[in-house]
């Protein structure tokens, strides 16, 4: 009888072991969904300590419950978002998600992660256990929920009334919310300089934050920098220094572009969409907005509806010249004639005109007055604000 009990006990332990191994992955709940499908982007750490996008996958939520096994052999970043939170732009066909509408988890082979998530107004709240990284990410998520909602509510008012009314208060609400969101990670890093997750957070900042990446990397302790996450950060630092040369060149061109304000716009003659020669000087006596863009630039495509709306509102009072650069003629023609039917003058930069205007990215705008003098170079909102001021003065 004693031997039988020992055998049954050993069998029970064995079965428990099998059960545990079957639960490797993510198990839990996801509520508040109107669609049962979650999208997931899987990025796996390679031998050079960089996260490489490996695949896109889906999770089907059944009765509010989920299970997913990444089946990876190294540290993995899982970016999860409900399909209902995915935004496919009708202007550029780009797929994106609303701020706060995604959830990031870190998974190591063999992890058994327990997840409880909820989405409301396209903002995800979650709690994850199973490894220390996700517990800490859950805490950061909790500190930003109200800010994400405030940011999204304010943005909706601004976007829905793009050219109407004073939106100063909503822009301030959005700015305050973004400050809270940005500071959530910074606060964690400052309070936890020896945590490996701090190294991961610093390394995961996008390229605009290179200087800040270097600054906060210097503030981290040895325990963070000597960890696997620390090695990821060291690799990011190497890449930052390697890109410093091109960044310096871009800064020089940006400064040179600003110095063009107040001088005559460089003359050019390029072929338009119909194959005819177009010269900038032919528009002397009109206000002109130059738009350097490309069919490869989703931000450019996203801007076209508002540009077309403004252009139609004030016909004949100014002209837009779209200048496509670093582009392919067929793709350029398709955007203008089929996808967006752009009603203004469109030319193709076959003569490196963008270099003469010190353009390094798209979209880049220039405002030229009736005498052919550059009076502003900024984003579209600021250029239009300046144009409105000039038009107002000209009507006095």
C-alpha positions as CSV (number, residue, x, y, z in Angstrom):
1,X,0.0,0.0,0.0
2,X,2.9,2.4,0.9
3,X,4.6,1.7,-2.4
4,X,1.3,2.4,-4.2
5,X,0.9,5.8,-2.5
6,X,4.4,6.7,-3.4
7,X,3.8,5.7,-7.0
8,X,0.5,7.8,-7.1
9,X,2.3,10.8,-5.6
10,X,5.1,10.5,-8.2
11,X,2.5,10.2,-11.0
12,X,0.7,13.3,-9.7
13,X,4.0,15.3,-9.7
14,X,4.7,14.1,-13.2
15,X,1.3,15.2,-14.4
16,X,1.7,18.5,-12.7
17,X,5.0,18.9,-14.6
18,X,3.3,18.2,-17.9
19,X,0.5,20.6,-17.1
20,X,3.0,23.4,-16.2
21,X,4.9,22.8,-19.4
22,X,1.7,23.1,-21.4
23,X,1.0,26.5,-19.9
24,X,4.2,28.0,-21.1
25,X,3.2,31.2,-22.9
26,X,0.5,33.7,-22.0
27,X,-2.7,32.7,-20.3
28,X,-5.4,34.9,-19.0
29,X,-8.4,37.2,-19.8
30,X,-9.0,40.1,-22.2
31,X,-12.4,41.9,-21.7
32,X,-14.1,44.9,-23.2
33,X,-13.6,43.7,-26.8
34,X,-16.1,44.0,-29.5
35,X,-14.0,41.8,-31.8
36,X,-12.6,38.4,-30.8
37,X,-9.3,38.9,-32.6
38,X,-6.0,40.3,-31.2
39,X,-3.1,41.1,-33.5
40,X,0.4,40.4,-32.2
41,X,3.8,41.5,-33.5
42,X,6.7,39.1,-32.5
43,X,10.2,40.5,-32.3
44,X,13.0,38.2,-31.1
45,X,16.4,39.2,-29.8
46,X,19.2,38.1,-32.1
47,X,22.9,37.3,-31.5
48,X,23.8,40.9,-32.0
49,X,21.4,42.0,-29.2
50,X,18.9,43.6,-31.5
51,X,15.1,42.8,-31.5
52,X,14.3,41.7,-35.0
53,X,10.7,41.5,-36.2
54,X,10.0,37.9,-36.8
55,X,6.3,37.6,-37.6
56,X,2.7,38.9,-37.2
57,X,0.3,36.5,-35.5
58,X,-3.3,36.5,-34.2
59,X,-4.9,35.4,-30.9
60,X,-8.6,34.4,-30.8
61,X,-10.3,35.4,-27.6
62,X,-12.9,32.9,-26.5
63,X,-15.4,33.8,-23.8
64,X,-12.9,36.5,-22.7
65,X,-10.0,34.0,-22.3
66,X,-6.8,33.9,-24.2
67,X,-3.8,31.7,-24.6
68,X,-0.7,32.3,-26.8
69,X,2.7,30.5,-27.0
70,X,5.3,32.6,-28.8
71,X,7.5,29.4,-29.4
72,X,10.7,31.4,-29.5
73,X,14.2,30.5,-28.3
74,X,15.3,33.9,-27.0
75,X,14.0,37.0,-25.2
76,X,11.0,38.3,-27.2
77,X,9.0,41.5,-27.4
78,X,5.3,40.9,-27.9
79,X,3.2,43.9,-29.1
80,X,-0.4,43.0,-28.7
81,X,-3.4,45.1,-29.9
82,X,-7.1,44.4,-30.5
83,X,-8.0,44.4,-34.1
84,X,-10.7,47.0,-33.3
85,X,-8.0,49.4,-32.1
86,X,-6.2,49.1,-35.4
87,X,-6.5,52.1,-37.7
88,X,-6.1,51.7,-41.5
89,X,-5.8,55.1,-43.1
90,X,-7.9,55.6,-46.2
91,X,-5.3,58.1,-47.4
92,X,-2.1,56.1,-47.2
93,X,-3.3,52.5,-46.4
94,X,-0.9,52.6,-43.5
95,X,-1.9,50.5,-40.5
96,X,-1.4,52.1,-37.0
97,X,-3.0,52.0,-33.6
98,X,-4.3,54.7,-31.3
99,X,-2.0,55.9,-28.5
100,X,-2.5,53.6,-25.5
101,X,-4.2,51.0,-27.6
102,X,-1.3,48.6,-27.6
103,X,0.2,46.4,-25.0
104,X,3.8,45.4,-24.8
105,X,5.0,42.3,-22.9
106,X,8.4,40.7,-22.6
107,X,8.6,36.9,-22.9
108,X,11.6,34.6,-22.2
109,X,11.5,30.9,-23.2
110,X,9.7,28.8,-20.5
111,X,7.8,31.8,-19.0
112,X,4.3,31.2,-17.8
113,X,2.7,34.6,-18.0
114,X,-0.7,35.4,-16.4
115,X,-2.4,38.3,-18.1
116,X,-5.6,40.2,-17.2
117,X,-6.4,42.9,-19.7
118,X,-9.3,45.2,-20.5
119,X,-9.9,47.8,-23.2
120,X,-12.1,50.8,-22.9
121,X,-12.3,53.8,-25.3
122,X,-9.4,52.2,-27.2
123,X,-7.1,52.4,-24.2
124,X,-5.7,49.1,-22.7
125,X,-5.3,48.5,-19.0
126,X,-3.5,45.3,-18.1
127,X,-1.8,43.4,-15.3
128,X,0.8,40.7,-16.1
129,X,2.6,38.4,-13.8
130,X,5.1,35.6,-14.5
131,X,8.3,37.5,-14.8
132,X,9.5,40.7,-13.2
133,X,9.6,42.7,-16.4
134,X,5.9,42.4,-17.1
135,X,5.0,43.2,-13.5
136,X,6.9,46.4,-13.8
137,X,5.4,47.2,-17.3
138,X,2.0,46.7,-15.7
139,X,2.8,49.3,-13.1
140,X,3.9,51.8,-15.7
141,X,0.7,51.1,-17.7
142,X,-1.5,51.8,-14.6
143,X,0.2,55.3,-14.2
144,X,-0.7,56.4,-17.8
145,X,-4.3,55.2,-18.3
146,X,-6.0,58.6,-17.5
147,X,-3.4,60.5,-19.5
148,X,-3.9,58.3,-22.6
149,X,-7.7,58.9,-22.4
150,X,-7.2,62.6,-22.0
151,X,-4.8,62.7,-24.9
152,X,-7.1,60.8,-27.2
153,X,-10.2,62.8,-26.3
154,X,-8.4,66.1,-26.9
155,X,-7.0,64.9,-30.2
156,X,-10.4,63.9,-31.5
157,X,-11.8,67.4,-30.9
158,X,-8.8,68.9,-32.7
159,X,-9.0,66.5,-35.7
160,X,-12.8,66.8,-36.1
161,X,-12.6,70.6,-36.2
162,X,-9.3,71.1,-38.0
163,X,-9.9,74.5,-39.5
164,X,-12.6,75.7,-37.1
165,X,-12.7,77.4,-33.7
166,X,-10.0,78.0,-31.0
167,X,-8.5,74.7,-30.0
168,X,-5.9,76.1,-27.6
169,X,-7.4,74.5,-24.5
170,X,-7.5,71.1,-26.2
171,X,-3.9,71.4,-27.5
172,X,-2.9,72.2,-23.9
173,X,-4.8,69.2,-22.6
174,X,-3.0,67.0,-25.1
175,X,0.3,68.5,-24.2
176,X,-0.2,67.9,-20.5
177,X,-1.3,64.3,-21.2
178,X,1.7,63.6,-23.3
179,X,4.0,65.0,-20.6
180,X,2.5,62.5,-18.1
181,X,2.9,59.6,-20.6
182,X,6.5,60.5,-21.5
183,X,7.4,61.0,-17.8
184,X,6.0,57.7,-16.8
185,X,9.0,55.8,-18.2
186,X,11.5,58.5,-17.1
187,X,10.2,58.4,-13.5
188,X,10.6,54.6,-13.4
189,X,14.1,54.8,-14.8
190,X,15.1,57.5,-12.3
191,X,13.7,55.6,-9.4
192,X,15.1,52.2,-10.6
193,X,18.6,52.8,-12.1
194,X,19.7,49.2,-11.3
195,X,16.7,47.4,-12.8
196,X,17.3,45.7,-16.1
197,X,14.0,46.9,-17.4
198,X,15.3,50.5,-17.1
199,X,18.0,49.6,-19.6
200,X,15.3,48.1,-21.9
201,X,13.2,51.2,-21.7
202,X,16.1,53.5,-22.6
203,X,17.1,51.2,-25.5
204,X,13.6,51.1,-26.8
205,X,13.2,54.8,-27.3
206,X,12.8,55.7,-31.0
207,X,15.5,57.5,-33.0
208,X,14.3,61.0,-32.2
209,X,15.4,60.5,-28.6
210,X,19.1,59.5,-29.3
211,X,20.5,62.3,-27.2
212,X,18.2,61.4,-24.3
213,X,19.1,57.7,-24.7
214,X,22.8,58.6,-24.2
215,X,21.9,60.8,-21.2
216,X,19.9,58.3,-19.3
217,X,22.2,55.4,-20.2
218,X,24.9,57.3,-18.2
219,X,22.5,57.4,-15.2
220,X,22.0,53.6,-15.0
221,X,23.8,51.4,-12.5
222,X,26.0,48.4,-13.1
223,X,23.3,45.8,-12.4
224,X,21.2,47.2,-15.2
225,X,24.1,47.7,-17.7
226,X,25.6,44.3,-17.0
227,X,22.3,42.5,-17.7
228,X,21.0,41.1,-21.0
229,X,18.9,44.3,-21.2
230,X,22.1,46.3,-20.7
231,X,23.7,44.5,-23.6
232,X,20.8,45.6,-25.8
233,X,21.3,49.2,-24.6
234,X,25.0,49.0,-25.4
235,X,24.2,47.9,-28.9
236,X,21.8,50.8,-29.3
237,X,24.5,53.2,-28.1
238,X,26.9,51.8,-30.7
239,X,24.3,52.4,-33.5
240,X,23.7,56.0,-32.2
241,X,27.3,56.9,-32.4
242,X,27.5,55.4,-35.9
243,X,24.6,57.6,-37.0
244,X,26.0,60.8,-35.5
245,X,27.7,61.8,-38.8
246,X,24.4,61.7,-40.8
247,X,22.6,63.5,-37.9
248,X,25.1,66.3,-38.0
249,X,24.7,66.7,-41.7
250,X,20.9,66.8,-41.3
251,X,21.2,69.5,-38.6
252,X,23.5,71.6,-40.9
253,X,20.9,71.4,-43.7
254,X,18.1,72.3,-41.2
255,X,19.9,75.4,-40.2
256,X,20.7,76.3,-43.8
257,X,17.0,75.8,-44.6
258,X,15.9,78.2,-41.9
259,X,18.5,80.8,-43.1
260,X,16.6,80.8,-46.5
261,X,13.8,82.7,-44.9
262,X,14.0,86.3,-46.2
263,X,15.8,85.5,-49.4
264,X,14.4,84.8,-52.9
265,X,13.3,81.2,-53.5
266,X,15.7,79.4,-55.8
267,X,14.3,79.3,-59.3
268,X,13.6,76.0,-61.0
269,X,12.0,74.4,-64.0
270,X,10.7,70.9,-63.8
271,X,8.3,68.7,-65.7
272,X,4.7,68.7,-64.4
273,X,2.3,65.7,-64.3
274,X,1.3,66.4,-68.0
275,X,4.9,66.5,-69.1
276,X,5.1,70.2,-69.6
277,X,7.8,72.5,-68.3
278,X,6.8,74.4,-65.1
279,X,8.9,77.3,-63.7
280,X,8.5,78.8,-60.3
281,X,8.8,82.3,-61.6
282,X,5.5,81.8,-63.5
283,X,3.7,82.2,-60.2
284,X,5.2,85.6,-59.4
285,X,2.4,87.8,-57.9
286,X,0.8,84.9,-56.0
287,X,1.4,83.4,-52.6
288,X,3.0,79.9,-53.1
289,X,3.3,76.9,-50.9
290,X,6.0,74.4,-51.9
291,X,5.4,70.9,-50.7
292,X,8.3,68.5,-50.9
293,X,6.9,65.0,-50.6
294,X,7.0,61.4,-51.9
295,X,4.7,58.6,-52.5
296,X,6.8,56.6,-50.0
297,X,5.9,59.1,-47.2
298,X,2.8,58.1,-45.3
299,X,2.8,61.4,-43.4
300,X,2.6,63.3,-46.7
301,X,-0.4,61.2,-47.9
302,X,-2.1,61.7,-44.6
303,X,-1.8,65.5,-45.0
304,X,-3.5,65.7,-48.4
305,X,-7.2,65.7,-47.3
306,X,-6.7,68.8,-45.1
307,X,-4.5,70.5,-47.8
308,X,-7.3,69.8,-50.4
309,X,-9.9,71.2,-48.1
310,X,-8.0,74.4,-47.5
311,X,-7.1,74.7,-51.2
312,X,-10.7,74.5,-52.2
313,X,-11.8,77.0,-49.6
314,X,-9.7,79.8,-51.0
315,X,-9.5,79.2,-54.7
316,X,-7.2,81.5,-56.6
317,X,-5.8,83.2,-53.5
318,X,-2.6,81.1,-53.4
319,X,-1.0,78.2,-55.2
320,X,0.5,74.9,-54.0
321,X,3.3,73.3,-55.9
322,X,3.9,69.6,-55.0
323,X,7.5,68.5,-55.6
324,X,8.0,64.8,-55.4
325,X,11.6,63.8,-54.7
326,X,13.5,60.4,-54.3
327,X,10.4,58.9,-55.9
328,X,9.4,56.6,-58.7
329,X,7.5,58.3,-61.6
330,X,4.8,55.6,-61.8
331,X,4.1,55.7,-58.0
332,X,4.1,59.5,-58.2
333,X,1.6,59.6,-61.0
334,X,-0.7,57.0,-59.3
335,X,-0.9,59.1,-56.1
336,X,-1.7,62.3,-58.0
337,X,-4.1,61.0,-60.6
338,X,-5.8,58.0,-58.9
339,X,-5.4,57.8,-55.2
340,X,-5.7,61.5,-54.2
341,X,-6.5,63.5,-57.4
342,X,-4.4,66.4,-56.3
343,X,-5.7,69.6,-57.9
344,X,-2.7,71.8,-57.6
345,X,0.6,72.0,-59.6
346,X,2.6,68.8,-59.4
347,X,6.2,68.4,-60.6
348,X,8.8,65.6,-60.4
349,X,12.2,66.5,-58.9
350,X,14.5,65.0,-61.6
351,X,17.2,67.6,-60.9
352,X,17.9,67.2,-57.1
353,X,16.0,70.4,-56.4
354,X,15.5,69.2,-52.8
355,X,19.2,69.6,-52.2
356,X,19.1,73.3,-53.3
357,X,16.3,73.8,-50.7
358,X,18.3,71.8,-48.1
359,X,15.4,69.3,-47.7
360,X,16.3,66.1,-45.8
361,X,12.8,64.7,-45.1
362,X,9.2,64.7,-46.1
363,X,6.9,66.5,-45.9
364,X,8.8,69.8,-46.0
365,X,7.0,73.1,-46.7
366,X,8.0,76.5,-47.9
367,X,5.8,79.6,-48.0
368,X,6.8,82.2,-50.7
369,X,5.3,85.6,-50.9
370,X,4.1,87.5,-54.0
371,X,7.6,88.9,-54.6
372,X,9.1,85.4,-54.6
373,X,10.7,85.7,-51.2
374,X,10.6,82.7,-48.8
375,X,8.8,83.9,-45.7
376,X,8.4,80.6,-43.7
377,X,9.5,77.0,-43.7
378,X,7.8,74.8,-41.2
379,X,5.0,72.2,-40.9
380,X,1.7,72.7,-42.8
381,X,-0.2,74.1,-39.9
382,X,2.4,76.9,-39.2
383,X,2.8,77.7,-42.9
384,X,-1.0,78.1,-43.3
385,X,-1.1,80.2,-40.2
386,X,1.5,82.5,-41.7
387,X,-0.3,82.5,-45.1
388,X,-3.5,83.6,-43.4
389,X,-1.7,86.5,-41.8
390,X,-0.2,87.6,-45.1
391,X,-3.6,87.2,-46.9
392,X,-5.2,89.2,-44.2
393,X,-2.7,92.0,-44.6
394,X,-3.1,92.0,-48.3
395,X,-6.8,92.5,-48.0
396,X,-6.6,95.6,-45.8
